[in-house]
Amino acid sequence: MIKIEKKQKKNCKTYKTIEEKEAMNEKHIAIISASLGITAGQVKSVVLLFEQGATIPFVARYRKEMTGELDEQQLAAIRDRKEKLQEMDKRRETILNTLKENEQLTPELERQIAEAASLTELEDIYLPYRPKKKTRAATARKRGLEPLAKIIMGQHRRHILDEAERFVDAAKEVHNAEEALAGARDIIAEWINENRFAREKLRALFRRRGTIRSEVAKGKEDVAGKYRNYLDFEELLHKAPSHRILAVFRGEAEGLLKVKVAPPEAPALEILQRIFVKTTGEAAEQVVLAVKDAYKRLLQPSLETEFRREAKERADEKAIAVFAENLRQLLMAPPLGQKNVLAIDPGFRTGCKVVCLDRQGKLLHNETIFPHPPQNEVKQSINKIEHLVDAYHIEAIAIGNGTAGRETERLIKYMRFNRDVIAVVVNESGASVYSASAVAREEFPDYDITVRGAVSIGRRLMDPLAELVKIDPKSIGVGQYQHDVDQNRLAKSLEDTVMSCVNSVGVELNTASKQLLSFASGIGPALAQNIVDYRNSHGAFPSRDAIRKVPRFGPKAYEQAAGFLRVSISKNPLDKSAVHPESYHIVEKMAASLGVTVADLMTDKTLREKINIRDFVTETAGLPTLKDIMEELAKPGRDPREKFGVFQFTEGINSITDLKEGMILPGIVTNITAFGAFVDVGVHQDGLVHKSKIRKEFVHDPAKHLKLNQRIKVKVESIDLDRKRIQFTMIGVEQPRYA
């Protein structure tokens, strides 16, 4: 049985006893194991580690023996599936409590609820017992018409009109036989709606033949132009790609589209009639009428809501996955590294804000130049930049890619400096969000947003990951429909992605910002602030172990965080690596076996080759951990990001009007979606390479899939100046070697 910590026992609200929770855990483990194709033992170990407070990066990196080397995606899937099962258990308990309070719970009903395998099944079981608002069926029952409904539903008596006459009662507001029959049909319609078998049969029809249809909303014909592809649109729901589903629902939310999700009506009615119409005659005719009413008024709207929700969830999942992968690629973009940087946030009328940063990203100087219209102070601007490059020993110039970006790039590349200086155009998406944020105000309380934005551009060149963690991922501009998807699921996925990236790179304890530290495994915002406060008061941490002195940094936080923190000034060379302190004794034992120091082992390949790692296997450190240790000894603290490279757009191509069909241009992939990739060729308007226009090897070979910031070549296929849309193709275009 999985052990539950005492503090967790107290907080166990869903289950009456620890035994019940452990039994439910075992049930959950079996379900998760079957659904994900992961052994029950692996799932059990992962659940135990999570319940003990372990993070996904920690488990993936340092508990491989316990999990069978599950990766971060598999670990996240186990966590998410477990949370869904717990949510379902809470709903199950709420239903059981309601049924008990209403004295409706029977042993058979309790068994059905306990065995329900999905939320849909659970709600179907509960539907007949759910407390209802005032309904037509409830009104009919008050008027005493349920016996008549049972007679009709039985379909044994011939003269139904005569039967209905017996229920005419003015005191009960049943004035004639037709009103009695109408009320009885309302009751029958509710029975049909609540029939689990009928609902499942209709669900099967919705899955096979359900379509999503959209048309322009009445009176919106003149303003629905951006949804021109969906003004008369229909597609099988199960085949509709996520971006089309989200686009249609967005159009509906904006009041521009009218949307319906349903299968053809005729087969739906046929299914219901086969189930409920048993004979011919007057009674059967009444049931047929009730079937039509039940479908149109109750079943179709209910199932439409259900399938809309399912379609939206599937579309959200796909869109969130694309967004998360784009974010990962952006965060893991190659860093320039520690260089003296001059950063420019370009502009026309308001000028170009210029800042100078030292190798740690500290702001040294700022001012504004006006090289572009309307001021056109070109000579003064050139003189100023040349002076700053010399005065601050500038090694790289970062230029924001927004307004006036290409013009500023041309100016910089026209200049000749007395030293080697590279000029790089930097994607500034989100820089304005950062500059207006509380984080930026805290960092630079005495500077305005223009200075903060320029600093962000410069730091983004030096280390994209360290700078981008300060910005809400949704504002970075690498997703599609990010405001349309489930915001809680999106935030959770993006947080997982940021945490994964930060911990795969590692965090330098003595220089990392509070924001970067907060994403290190086991730390979080509060402890990150404590670390920064302690660092400011006591100076640099001399070792990993010194972090234990930080207030509230307990043994659990140390276990989770230590392996991901780097201390470059430490006397212990292992503090600069990803070897966890819990394994230091293993490395020391390896070194002792050869009569050398740990430092010797890390710097001498021939010494490492003498080590037989099987000799150092213990109960807690198996071959996976030992292999990781040997890799770290060879390349301690290795940055998994690619090396930085300079990219240049085509000279003379600065705006969309400079483009001509057939041109072949170098570009950078700025966004990847389910329907293609957006590419920046330096004209202030990204163009689309539709997935049908991407070369096959980039589609079918996972190792060659297009990535964010990848340099490729594209051919201009079409230009729509009015809509500012550019269509590119990669077909027939030879790609650079680095693509």
N, C-alpha and C positions, 0 to 999 in steps of 0.2 A: 504493500500500500504506500502511496505517496504521503510523506510526512508534511504536515502543515504547521508552520511556526505559530507559537502561542499568540502573537499579536494579530496574526491573520485569523485565528480561531475567533477572536472577539469580534472581528469585523465581518464575520460570515453571516450575512443577512438572508440570503436566499434559501439556505438549508438549515433545518432545525438542529442537527447534530453534526459533529465532525465526521462521524461514520457515514452520514448521508452525503456529505461533500466528497469524501473519498470515493464512495461508490459512484457518484456522478462523474468524478474525475476519470475513473476507470472507463465509464461509458463514453465520455467525451474522447478519451484517448483512442478507443476502438474506432469511433466514427472518423476522427481526424486521420488515423492511420489508413483506413480504407479509402477515404476521399482523396488523400494526397499521395498515396502509394509509398508511404514511409513506415518503417516497422514500428510496432507499438512500443518497443523498448526505446527507440530513438525519440519518439514523441513524448514518452513518459519522462525521459531525462531532460528534454527541453522544457517541458511544463514545470518540472521541479526547479530548474535553474531560474526560470522567469519568476516563479513564486518566491524565490529567495532574493529577488531584486537584480538579477543579472540583465545586462543589456544585450541586444542583438550583436553588435560588433565584438563584445567581449566573448560571448559564447562561440561565435564563428571563428574567432582567432585563437582563443586560449582553452577551449573545452572540446576540442575535436574528438578526443577519445570517448567522451561521454555521449556525443551526438552522432558519432559515425561520420564526422566531417561534413555535416550539413552546411550549406552556404547561407548567406544572409537572406536570400529570397525565400528559401525553404523555411527558415526560422520565422520570418515575418508571416508566412502563410499559416504556420502552426499557431502563432499568436493570434492572428486575425480570425482564424476558424474557431479557436477556443473562445474568443470574445463573443462571436456570433452565437455559439452554443449557450454561453452563459446568459446572453440577452434572451434567447428563446426560453431558457429555464425560468427566468424572471416572469416572462409572459405566461408560461405554463402555470406558475404558482399563483399569479393574479387571477387567472381563469378559475383555477380550483377553489380559491378563496371565495370568489364571487358565487360560484355554484353552491358552495357549502352554506354561505350566508342566505342564499335564496332557496335552500333546501331542495336543490335540483340534482345534487350529485348522487349517482348510483355507483355501485362497484364496477359495472360494465363501462360506464362513462369515464370513471376514473382510470380504468385500464387503457381505454382508447386514448385519453389525453396523455398518459404516461408514455405510450408507445408511438405517439405522433412523431414522425421523422423530419418534418419540415414545418415552418411557420404557416405556410398555406394550408397544410393538412390540419394543423392545430386550430386555425381560425374557422375552417370548414366544420369541424366537429362542434365548435362553440357557437356557430352562427344561429342555430335554432333557439339557443338559450340566452343569447345576448340581449341585455335590456334594450328595448327599442323605444324610439321616440314615437309619437302618435303617427300611425300608419293607416292606410285604407283597410288593411286586414284587421288591425286592432279595432277599428270602428265597427267593422262588420261583425266581429265577435261580440262586441257589446250589444249589438242589435239581435243577438241570438241566432246568427246565420251559420255557425260552424257545423251543426248537424246537417244542414242542407248541403254544405260543401262536401261533407263526407259521403252523403248519398250520391252526389254527382261524381265524385272521384271514384266511387265504387263501380259506376257505369253498369249497374245491373237492372235498374228500373227504367221503364220505357217512357212514361209520361212525366217528364221532369217539370213541365210547366205546372201540372197539377200539384206536384210536390211543393213547388215554390209558393203556390197559393196559400199553403198552410202556414207560411212564415210571414205573411202580410200582417203587419201590426203597426197602426198609425202611432201608437204610443212610443214605439221604438223607432219611429221615423222610417219604417218600411211600408211605403204606400201602395205598392203593387208588386206583382210577381216578377216583373222585369228588374225592379230595384233589388228584390231578394236574390235573383240570379246574379246580378252584378256584384253584390256584396259577397256572395259565395265564391264567385270567380276571383275576387280579390284575395280571399283566404287561400284558394287553390294556387294562385300565382305565387304567394309567399311560400307555400309548401314546395313548389317546384324550385323556387330560388334557393331554398335551404337544403335541397337534396344533394348530398355529396357526390353520388354517382353521376347525376346529371351535370354537375359543375365540372367534374373531371372529364367527361366526354366533350363538353364544350371547350374546356381548356385545350384538349388535344386538337380540336378544330382550329382554335385561335393560333396554336403553335404551327400547324401545317399551312393554313390558308389565311391567317390574319394579315391584313395589310395596314400600312400607315398611309393615310391620304391627307393631302393638304390643298387648300385653295385660298385665294385672296379673301380676306374678311370684307364683309359688306361695307362699302363706303371708303375703303382703303386702297382702291385701285391706283390712285395717283401717288401714293407715298410708299408703296410696297416694292419699289424697284429693286432694292438690294436683295430681295428674295425672289427674283424673277425665275429662278430655277425651280421654285416650289409653289408657284401660283396655280399650277394644275399638275399635281404630282401624286403618284401612287406607286408603292413598292411593297413586296412581301416583307413583313416586319422582321422575320428571322434572317433575311438576306440584306437588310438595310445596314450600311456601314455606320459606325458610331458618329462620324462627323455630320452625316446627313440627318440622323435622328436628332442630334443636338441643335443643328441649324433650324430644323422644322419646329422644335419645341421653343427655341428662342424666338422665332417669328410669331408663334402663338402667344408667348409671354408678352411680347411687345404690342399685341393686339392687331397685327398685320395679317396673320394667317388663321384660318379655321382648320383644325386638325381633328381627324377621327381615326381610331384604331379599332378594327373589327374585321371578321371574316365575312364572306357573302351571307346574307340573311337566310336565304332559302335552305342551305344545308344545315344551318343551326336549328331552324324550326323543325326540319325533318328529324334531326337527332332527338329533339325533345318530344316530338309526337310519337316516335317509336318507343320511347320510354314510358310515356304517360297515357297515351290513347290506346285502349285495349279492345274497344268494340266499335260498332257504328251505332248511330241513333242520336237522340236528343242529348243524352248525357255526354256522349263523346264529342258532340258539337260544342257543348259548353267547355269541355276540357281543352279543345282546340283553341277556342277563344282565350282561355286562361293561359295556355302555352304562349300564344303570341304576345299577350300582355306581359307575362312574366319575363319573356326574353327582352322585349323592347324597353320595358320600364325598370326592370330589376337586374336581370342577369347580364345583359349586354353592357350597361353602364358599369356594373360592378367589375366584370372581367376586363373591360377596357381600362379601368383604373389600375387593375392588377397588372395587365400586360404593358401599359404605359410605364408603370413603375419598374417592372423588370427590364424593359427596353432601355429606360433611362439609366438604370443601374449598370447594365452591360456597356452602354455608351460611356458612362462616367468612368468605368473601370478601364476601358481602352484609352480614353482621353487622358486620364490620370497617369496611366503607364507611359504614354508617349511623353507627357509633360515631365514626369520624373526622370526618364531616360535623357531627355534634352537637358534637364537641369544638371544631371550627373556629368554629362559631357562638358557643359559650360564650366561647372565647378572644377573639373579635372583638366581644364585647359592648361597648356604649358605655361609655366611662370617664367618671366624674364629673370627673376632672382633679385638679389640685393644690389641695386645700382642707384647712382644719383640720377634722378629723373626730373625733367622739366615737363609738366603736363599742361595742356591747353584745352580749355572748354570753349570751342569756337562760337562765334556769333557775328552778325552783320552790324545792325544798328547799335546794339549794346556793347560791341567789341568782343575781343577774345580774352577770357580770364586766364592768366598765366600763373602757375605756382611752381616752386622749386622744392623738391623733397630730397632728404638724404637717404642713405641706403636702408635705413630702418623705416622709411616712410614718414619721417617727421617733417612737418611744414617749416621751411626756412624763410620763404619769401613769397609774396604775391603782388601782382599788379595787373593792369588791364592795358591791352594794346588795341589799335584800331586800323588794321591793315586793309579792311574791306570797305565797300561802299556803305554808308554815304561819306565817311570821313576820308578813306583812301590814304591813310598815313603809312604807306608801305615802307619808305626808307627808315622812318623813325622806329617802326616795328622791327625791321630787320636788325637795326643797330642794337635795339634793346635785347632781342633774343640772343644775339652774338655775345653781348656783354654778360648776360646771365649764364650762358653756357660756359664761359671762361671763369666767371666768378665762383660758380658753385660746382665746377668740375663735372658738368653734366655728361652722362654716358648714353642716355636714351631720351627721346622726346615722344611723349604719348599725346595723340591727337584724338579728341572725341569725334565720333562718326556722325554726329547730328548736323544741324544747320551750319553751313559754311565749313563743314569738315573737309571736303575735297579741296576747296579753295585754300584752306589753311595748310593742308598737306602739300599742295603745289608750292606754296610760299616756302615752307621749310625745306623741301627738296631742292629748291632753287639755290638755297644758301650753301656756303662753303665754310666749314668750321676748322679751327686749328687742332682739333682732336677727332678721334673716331667717335661719331655719334650716329646711332640708328634712329630712324623715325618710324613710328608704328601707329597705325590707325586702330583705335580701341573702341569696341562696342560699348556705348555709354548707356544702354537701356537700364533703367532703374537708378541712374546716378542722381536724377532730380528727386526721386523718392527718398533716397538716402540723405541728400542735402537738406531736406525739409524735416527729417526725422528727429526724434528725441535723441537717438544715438549720436547723430551728427552734431546736434546742439551741445550734447555733453562733451564730445571730443573737442569741438571748436566753438566755445560759447562767445568768443569775441569776433567771429567772422561771419559774413553773410552767406547765403545759400550758394552764390556763384563760386566763392572760394571753396566751399565744401565740395561742390560738384566736381571742380577741377582736381582737387585732392583725390577724390574717389576714382577718377579716370586714371590718374598716375599710379595709384596703389593697385588698381585693377591690372595694370600692365605688369607690375612687380610680382604680385601674387593674387591671381583671380579668386582663389578659394578664400583666402583670409579676408578679402574685401567684400565679396558677395554674400558672405554669411551675415553681414550687417543689414541686408535688404530682404524684405518679404519676398520669398521666391516667386509669388504670383505677379510681382512687379518687374521681374527681370525680362519678361517678354519672350519666353521660349515655349509657351503653350498655346493651345487652341481651345477656345470655349472654357477657359479656366474659371470664369465667373458664372458659368452655367452648370457646372458639375457640383456634386455634393461637397460642400466646403469643409466639413469635418474630415471626410475621407481624403480629400486633396491635401489638407494640412498635415494629416498623419503620414501620408505617402511622401510628401516633400520633406518633412522632418526626418523620416527614415533615410531619405536620400542624402540630405545634408550631413547627418550624423555618420553615415557610411563613408562619405567622401572625406570628411574631416579626420576620421579615425584611420582610414587607409593611408592617408598622408602622414599623420602624426602631428602633434602640437608642441611647438617649442615653448616650454613652460615660462621662460623668462622674458619673452617678447610678445607672446600671443595676446590679442585683445580679449576683453571680457566676453565679447560675442563668440569669438572662436573657441575659447575655453569652455563656454557653456555647452558646446556640442560634443566635447570630449566625453567618452563613455563614463557614466557614473557621476558626472559633475553637475550640470544644470546651471541655470542663471544665478541662484543664490550662492552656491559654492564658488562659482566663477568670480563673483564680486568679492567674496572673502579672499580668494587667491590674489586678486589684483590689489586689494587693500593691504594684505600682508606684504606683498612684493614692494609696494610703494613705501611701506613703513620700515621694512627690514632689509631691503635690497634684494639682489638676485638670489634665487635658490641655488645652493652649491651642489645639490644632488636631488635625485628623485625622492629619496627618503625624507628630505627636509620638508616636503609638502605635508607631512603628517602633523607639522606644527600649526598649520592653518586651522583656525577655529572651525569646529563642526566637521572637519575632514576626518571621518572615522575609518575604521578598518575596511568596511564594505566599500566605501568610496575609493579608498586606496587600491583595493583589489581590482575594482572595475576600471579605474583610470590609469594606473601606473604604467602599464605596457604601452599606452598610446601617447604618453608625455615624453618629451625629449629635453635633456639638459646638456647642452653642448659644452658648458664650462666644467662639467663634473670630472673629477679625477678618475671615476670609474667609467671606463669606456662603454660598458653595457648600458649606462644611462642615456647614451646617444642612440641606442638601437631599439628595436621592437621586442627584444627579449624581455619577458616579464620578470620582475624581481623575484617572483616565486620560483623561477628557474635559474637564478644566478648560481646557486650551489652546484647545479649540473655542469655549467660552463667551467666553474672553478675546478670541479672534479676532473673534467676533460683536460684542462690545462695542467693540473697536477700530475695526471697520468703520463704526460710527456715531459714533465719537469720544466715547464715554461710558464710565463704569465698569461693572463687573459688577453692582454694587449698583444702579446706575441702571436697568440692563436688567431686574433682578428686580422693581423697584418701579413701573416705568412701562410700562403695557400698550401705549401708543402706540409706544414704542420697539420693543417685541417684534414688533409688527405690521409693522414695516419690514423685518424679517429674512426673507430668502428662504432657507429651510434647504437648498435644493438647491445653493446656492453653497458650502456647507460639508461636502458629502459627501466622504469620503476612502475609502481602501481598507479601513479598519477600522471606520469609522463611517458607516453608511448611513442611509437615511430612518427606519427604525424607532428607531434610537438618537437621532437628531436630534429626532424627534417627542417622545420621552420627555424629552429635555433641555428642550424648550420648555414642556412641561407642568410640569416641576419649577421652571422659572424663574417660572412664573405662580403656583404654589402650593408653595413650597419646603418639603419635609418634611411634606407634607400627610398627616394621619392618615386612613387609609381607613375607620375605624370611624364608625358613625353617631353623631349627637349624643345626649347623655344626656337621658332624660326620666323624670319621677317617675310611679310607678304606685300605685294604691290599690285594695285589695280592698273588697268590700261590707261596710259597717258592720253589726255584729250577727251575721255569719256567721263563727263561729270554730271550730266542730267539725262532724264529720260528722252529728251529731244535729240540727244546725241546718238541714240541707238538706231540701228538699221537692221532690218531682217537679214539673217544670214551671218551676222557678226559672230565671231568666236571670241569669248572673253574669259579671263580668269575671274573666279569669284569665290566667296566664302559662304558655306552653308550656315544660315542664321537660325533656321527653325526646321524641325522635321515633324510632319503630321502623318495621319493615316492615309492621306491622299497624295502625298508627295513631299518635296522639300523646297524651302524658300532660300534663295541665293542672293547675296549682295554683290553687285558688280561695280559699286561705287557711284550710283546715280541717285542716291537718297530714296530709292524705292526698290524694295526687294522683289524679285520675280519668282514665279513658280515653275519648278520642274515637276510636272505631273508624274505620278508613279509609273504611268505607261511610257514616259519619256526618259526614264532612268535606265542606264545600261544594265543588261541582264545580270552581269556579274556582281553589280552593287545591290541587286535585289535577292538573288538566289543563294549567294555565298555569304553566310552570316559574318565571316571574318572581314568581308569587304563592305558591309552595310554602311551607308552614308552616316557620318557623324557630325555633330555640331562643331562649327569652326573648321571643318575640313576644307582644304583648298581643292577646287575642281575647276574644270573648264566647261563652259556651256555655250550653246549656239542660240542666238535670239530667233525665236520662231514667230512671235507676233507681238505687236505693241498696241495697246488701247490707251491713247492719250487722255480721252475723256474720263475714263474710269481709273486711270493711272495703274494699269495692269500690264505686266510683262510676262510672256510665256517663254520659257526656255526649254531646250532639249539637250540631253547628253548623248542621244543616239548618233553614232558616226563621228563623235568628237573624241580625239585621242586625249587621254587623261595624263596629267603629270605623274611622275613616279611616286610622289608622296601622297597621291590621292588614294 
